[in-house]
């Protein structure tokens, strides 16, 4: 919940929605298409920044984590500048929290 800037109740709602989507057979690709079509650029940036924060959570950015975030950002049609800006912001927030 901290990585997504959500309160405990909000985080539980997000987790429950994800579990329900999985139970309905929602695909990852379909979910990304839905997000790409239905979210504003600002919302997409916030989502990708949250993914970066999750990737930084263990203080180590693994290659597969970076690959996945970049792939998702691409599917959401974010620019390279958006990708780098969200990565820098997420890293700065991680470092502030780690202190």
N, C-alpha and C positions, 0 to 999 in steps of 0.2 A: 504494500500500500504506500510506503514511503517513496519508492521509486516512481510511482505514478501520481504522486501528490494527491492521494485519496484518503479520506477518512476511513476508519475500519468498516463502517456500514457500507460505504460506497464500494470499497474493495470487495466486500462479500457479494454485493449485487453484480459486480463485473464478473467475478469468478462464477457465480451461479448462471449468469447469462452465457458465459463461455461453455460451461458444462451442458447447458440445455442445447446450445448450437451443435456441440459434438454429438449429443444423443440423437439429434434430428438428422445427423449425417452431413452437416455443413462442411464444405471443403475449404481448405486454406486458400486456394486460388479464388474460389467464389466469394469468400469473405473479403479478400483484398479487392476484388472487382467492385463489391458493394461499397467498401470504404472509399475507393477511388472516386466512384460516381457520386457518393452521397455526402462527402466531407469537404469542407472548405480547405484551402491551402493551409490556413492557420491551424486547423484541427489536425491535418496530416502532419504538419511540423511538430505539433505537441505530441502526437503519437510516436513519431520517430525519435524525438528527444527522450520520451519515456523509455523506449526500447534501448537507446544508448545508456540511459541511467541504469537499467537492469543489467546490461552488459558490463558496466563498470562496477557493479555492486560488490564483486569479490576482489576488487583492486587489480584485476588482470583482464585485459581485453584479448580474448582468444581469437584466432583467425577466423574460426567458424562463426563466432558471434558477430564480428565485423562484416563478414560476408552476408549473413542473414539480414542484418539491419540494412546494408546497402541494397540488397535484393528487394526487400520490402519497400524501401524508399523509391526505388526504380519503378516498382509496380504501382505505386501511388502517384507516379509522375512528378516527383519532386526533383528539383534541380540539384546539381552537384553543390552549388552554393548553399542550398537549403540543408543538404546532408552534412556539410562541413560545419555550418553554423549550429545545427542542433547537436552535433558531436561535441563541439567546443563548449556550448552551454551546459550540456550534461556532465562533461568532465569537470568544469568549474564547480557545479553544484556538488558533485561527488567529493571533490577536494575540500570544499567548505564544510561538508558534513563530517568528513573524516577527521578534521582538526578538533 
